[in-house]
């Protein structure tokens, strides 16, 4: 059976581990860098790696000798975190991995740090095709396996979730990491409203951080701001996780990343999954924070698939995106599972009852959200959907007719349109039609906000209807229009059989309508 030594050092934690596939045993030795004040200083972090990596590596080699024997004979490969991360730190760890692999005459495996977060969750849970929510310091995204790669279904538009929280705590003069300190104080705070920014399955934290800083400066108790920060940020992540489950039809969700150690976030995700009838798994804390155990586990999968590196090809990649990695160690399977329509359909936000010639849509109360936040979002999105659906229709975009609106109850009655979701009836002409409809909305000065294949209905021939404008808003910012297209392209990439060709059709519309 496979036995792999892994090395991790993307930012702050120097770590070595050994994974024994036969016994499923993972031994981890780590030495974390803790800055005396403020956030992580890349130079100081690299200096820590230079001192700590040899020490944790020697400790792990001693463990191998004690448990198994000669490392050269008992190990099958050396894996290391190739990226993403801080370049100076990555180079230290890569150099150590190359030297060790060369001295032991073992194959070298270069692992993507964020995919390692996903694979350790998939390995420990036993799930087959989960959606993965990665919530770490420098990253935040939702991944799903489809067509040979892990597709980014949604991601942060600015900073990682952990970094966003740390920016707030640095404003208060608290030391790194700030997340546990916010969690402690939030337990005794009262919820305060902060900006909630979800665009399709993407999200933004910059405005929340700025608003939280300003609230403290204006005299709002720190504990209350911490509570508002947690309730807002984690509700956004949970909502996006639910949107990914709804889009793909998946019924498994795993959590990855150091922020996943937060009890409130895990509780929100568990509550959401239970309500949807989905399975949820959060690895134990030692596998959530940065660690070499997950690198060793992913390294074993890659080694068994023959996915190794020559030293000449082992340069680190600080901006190594998970969707750039060919997934050689998996055969078949996909999170994209078609869901047949019936008399009642459930999306991420609402239950829709089909009673032709009308449908009744009711935005559900979300138990994972704070009641004040939940009520605000349901009312706001119901009004936005009614207003923008009618506006789009006046501009010539095929949409349902709005027949009745009840914002306090989150309820809409609309005319029934289409025979199926676009997700279950994808063709290139229909995708092109969506691009044209979005362009017309943008010319009218607003965005759809959530243009996924589940929010498009198709009828006879190639007639295409846009539905569910609840996340839409008026704007004259071309970047907002581009985000609409980005959301649609990302959703296609995670569900279409020929994702590149489908996305190319949207790109053709984009280049012709937005050339100015």
Order of alpha helices (4+ residues) and beta strands (2+ residues): beta-beta-beta-alpha-alpha-beta-alpha-beta-alpha-beta-beta-beta-alpha-alpha-beta-beta-alpha-alpha-beta-alpha-beta-alpha-alpha-beta-beta-beta-alpha-beta-beta-beta-alpha-beta-beta-beta-beta-alpha-alpha
